[in-house]
Amino acid sequence: MTRRSAILAALVALLPVLGACSQVAPTAASAGDTLPAFGVGPPRLREPASTRPAWLSDPPVNPERYRVPDDSFHDHLG
């Protein structure tokens, strides 16, 4: 009987610990979340260049277009 009561006493002592496990934890980022502060400012993007880089070739004048079958989707738009 003492072994059963020792197991029961151990389980009762663990109840507060197990109760803390039932708290809801967020599983994904939300709109209110922010990045952790690592001593670095927010990321900044450079503005796009106004001219094409020299290593990038000019685009073709008439690019090849791929024809796709008509699924008549636009006919049913109202």
C-alpha positions as CSV (number, residue, x, y, z in Angstrom):
1,M,0.0,0.0,0.0
2,T,2.9,2.4,0.6
3,R,4.1,2.0,-2.9
4,R,0.7,3.1,-4.3
5,S,0.5,6.0,-1.9
6,A,4.1,7.1,-2.9
7,I,3.1,7.0,-6.6
8,L,-0.1,8.9,-5.8
9,A,1.8,11.5,-3.8
10,A,4.3,12.0,-6.7
11,L,1.5,12.5,-9.2
12,V,-0.3,15.0,-7.0
13,A,3.0,16.9,-6.6
14,L,3.3,17.0,-10.4
15,L,-0.1,18.5,-11.0
16,P,1.0,22.2,-10.9
17,V,3.8,21.4,-13.3
18,L,1.4,19.6,-15.7
19,G,-1.1,22.5,-15.4
20,A,1.5,24.8,-16.8
21,C,1.8,22.6,-19.9
22,S,-1.8,23.3,-20.8
23,Q,-1.3,27.0,-21.5
24,V,-1.9,28.0,-25.1
25,A,1.2,28.9,-27.0
26,P,1.2,30.7,-30.3
27,T,2.0,28.5,-33.2
28,A,2.6,31.1,-35.9
29,A,3.6,34.8,-36.2
30,S,0.8,37.4,-36.0
31,A,0.5,40.9,-37.2
32,G,1.5,42.3,-33.7
33,D,4.8,40.3,-33.6
34,T,8.1,42.0,-34.2
35,L,11.6,40.9,-35.0
36,P,13.8,40.3,-32.0
37,A,16.2,43.2,-31.4
38,F,19.8,42.0,-32.0
39,G,21.3,45.5,-31.9
40,V,20.8,45.9,-35.7
41,G,18.3,48.3,-37.2
42,P,15.5,47.3,-39.5
43,P,16.5,45.9,-42.9
44,R,16.7,48.5,-45.7
45,L,16.3,47.9,-49.4
46,R,18.1,49.9,-52.0
47,E,16.1,51.8,-54.6
48,P,16.0,50.1,-58.0
49,A,18.6,51.4,-60.5
50,S,17.3,53.7,-63.2
51,T,19.5,52.0,-65.8
52,R,20.1,48.4,-66.8
53,P,23.4,46.9,-65.6
54,A,26.1,46.4,-68.3
55,W,26.2,42.7,-67.8
56,L,22.4,42.3,-68.4
57,S,21.6,41.8,-72.1
58,D,18.9,43.9,-73.7
59,P,15.4,42.2,-73.9
60,P,14.2,41.0,-77.3
61,V,12.1,43.5,-79.2
62,N,9.3,40.9,-79.8
63,P,9.4,38.3,-77.0
64,E,8.0,34.9,-77.9
65,R,4.5,34.4,-76.5
66,Y,3.1,31.1,-75.5
67,R,-0.4,30.4,-76.6
68,V,-2.7,28.8,-74.1
69,P,-6.0,27.1,-74.8
70,D,-9.1,29.2,-74.1
71,D,-11.0,27.9,-71.1
72,S,-13.9,30.3,-71.6
73,F,-13.4,31.7,-68.1
74,H,-13.9,35.3,-69.2
75,D,-17.3,34.4,-70.8
76,H,-18.9,33.8,-67.4
77,L,-17.7,36.9,-65.5
78,G,-21.0,38.6,-65.8
